[in-house]
Amino acid sequence: MRDLIISFLAVTLLIGSWMTFYSYSESRINEFSQTVSNIILPMVEEEDWAAGNSEITRLSDNWNNYKRLALLFLDTQSISEIDYTISKTTQYIKARDLSNSSGELLVLHKQLLYLSSNERVSLSNIL
């Protein structure tokens, strides 16, 4: 009976940790996604390169802070792809390349939405 109680507590701890992370992660990913589509992309389209550069740098810093915890719970490949996209986007904005930077920002937005939908607890993700 004692082993059953210990197993139950361990499973409860795992599920509780995941649900806490899921709540935190959902809000952070939505924030990142909104920042990309509503703040950085319009700046790039208006060719406000200085403001776009500071915003993408801030997004990158926030992403790196989030990534430390996310690596414990999420797929490493998805996180790495987002890292690559942020790095490329940062360089395109620094180079003042309108078409590549706006394209990579759209890719980043889609990757964030994909990451968010992949971490949801749903029947399609379980099977």
C-alpha positions in Angstrom: 0.0 0.0 0.0 2.9 2.3 0.8 4.3 1.9 -2.7 0.9 2.7 -4.2 0.7 6.0 -2.2 4.3 6.9 -3.2 3.5 6.2 -6.9 0.4 8.2 -6.7 2.2 11.2 -5.1 5.0 11.0 -7.8 2.4 11.0 -10.6 0.5 13.8 -9.0 3.8 15.8 -8.7 4.6 15.2 -12.4 1.2 16.2 -13.6 1.1 19.2 -11.3 4.5 20.3 -12.6 3.4 19.9 -16.2 0.2 21.8 -15.7 2.0 24.7 -13.9 4.5 24.8 -16.8 1.8 24.6 -19.4 0.0 27.6 -17.9 3.2 29.6 -17.8 4.3 28.5 -21.2 1.0 29.3 -22.9 1.1 32.9 -21.7 4.8 33.3 -22.6 4.4 31.9 -26.1 1.3 34.0 -26.7 3.3 37.0 -25.6 6.2 36.1 -28.0 3.8 35.5 -30.9 1.9 38.8 -30.3 5.2 40.7 -30.1 6.4 39.3 -33.4 3.2 39.9 -35.3 2.0 43.2 -33.7 5.2 45.0 -32.8 8.3 43.8 -34.7 6.8 42.9 -38.0 5.1 46.4 -38.5 8.4 48.0 -37.5 10.3 46.0 -40.1 7.6 46.7 -42.8 7.9 50.5 -42.0 11.7 50.0 -42.2 12.2 51.3 -38.6 15.4 49.3 -38.3 16.7 50.7 -35.0 13.4 50.0 -33.1 13.0 46.6 -34.8 16.6 45.7 -33.8 16.0 46.6 -30.2 12.7 44.7 -30.1 14.1 41.5 -31.7 17.0 41.7 -29.2 14.6 42.0 -26.3 12.5 39.1 -27.7 15.7 37.0 -28.1 16.7 37.7 -24.5 13.2 36.8 -23.2 13.2 33.7 -25.4 16.5 32.6 -23.9 15.2 33.0 -20.4 12.0 31.0 -21.3 14.1 28.4 -23.2 16.0 27.3 -20.1 12.8 26.0 -18.5 11.1 24.9 -21.7 14.0 22.4 -22.5 12.9 20.4 -19.5 9.4 19.9 -20.9 9.3 20.5 -24.6 10.8 19.0 -27.8 14.4 20.1 -28.2 14.1 20.2 -32.0 11.2 22.7 -32.0 13.0 24.9 -29.6 16.2 24.8 -31.7 14.4 25.7 -34.8 12.9 28.8 -33.1 16.4 29.7 -31.9 17.7 29.4 -35.5 14.9 31.6 -36.8 15.4 34.2 -34.1 19.2 34.3 -35.0 18.5 34.6 -38.7 15.9 37.3 -38.2 18.2 39.3 -35.9 20.9 39.3 -38.6 18.4 40.2 -41.4 17.2 43.1 -39.4 20.7 44.3 -38.7 21.4 44.0 -42.4 18.2 46.1 -43.1 16.9 43.3 -45.4 13.2 43.9 -45.7 12.1 40.8 -47.5 14.2 38.2 -45.6 13.5 39.8 -42.2 9.7 40.0 -42.7 9.7 36.5 -44.1 11.6 35.1 -41.1 9.3 37.0 -38.8 6.3 35.3 -40.3 8.1 31.9 -40.0 8.9 32.7 -36.4 5.2 33.6 -35.7 4.1 30.2 -37.3 6.7 28.3 -35.3 5.5 29.8 -32.1 1.9 28.9 -32.9 3.0 25.4 -33.8 4.9 25.0 -30.5 1.9 26.2 -28.6 -0.5 23.7 -30.3 2.0 20.9 -29.9 2.2 21.2 -26.2 -1.5 21.2 -25.6 -3.0 18.2 -23.8 -5.3 16.9 -26.5 -6.2 13.5 -27.9 -4.4 14.1 -31.1 -1.2 14.9 -29.2 -1.5 11.9 -27.0 -2.0 9.4 -29.8 
